[in-house]
Amino acid sequence: PIFVHDWDTHRFVDVNRKACEVFGYSREELLASSVGELSAGEAPYTETEADQLIDKAKRDGFAQFEWRRRSRDGSLHWDDVRLKRAEIGGTRRVLAFTREITGRKEAEEALRASEAMYRAIFDASVDGLALLTPESVFVDVNA
């Protein structure tokens, strides 16, 4: 999905077909929406924070970050967002290129949960446990 933002108001002035498909809105609905309406709505994923990131892209020329957004059906998704300062037909704009990364974020969370469970079992064991490399170097031991 690609969004074209007005330089001064940060409102959408254009979106591509993929943005409509991914977010679940018609082109007209997206153009009438604000970044805040498409954001998850809880800090740090609000219109205020989005405006700060757009201002950063205006100032620095580029910004990249992960963003929590809400689709039309209310479902929450993670996106990798890249903002770029641009000039289109002599008018300053900010372009937003997004890519959904929800699956990756869910896998990362599952890995963190698995590691936490392993750590809890390892540390709570009444038996002495040691983790060694194939070269017999100690990597971890429990109390």
Secondary structure, 3 states (H helix, E strand, C coil): CEEEEECCCCCEEEECHHHHHHHCCCHHHHHCCCHHHHECCCCCCCHHHHHHHHHHHHHHCEEEEEEEEECCCCCEEEEEEEEEEEEECCEEEEEEEEEECHHHHHHHHHHHHHHHHHHHHHHHCCCCCEEECCCCCEEEECC
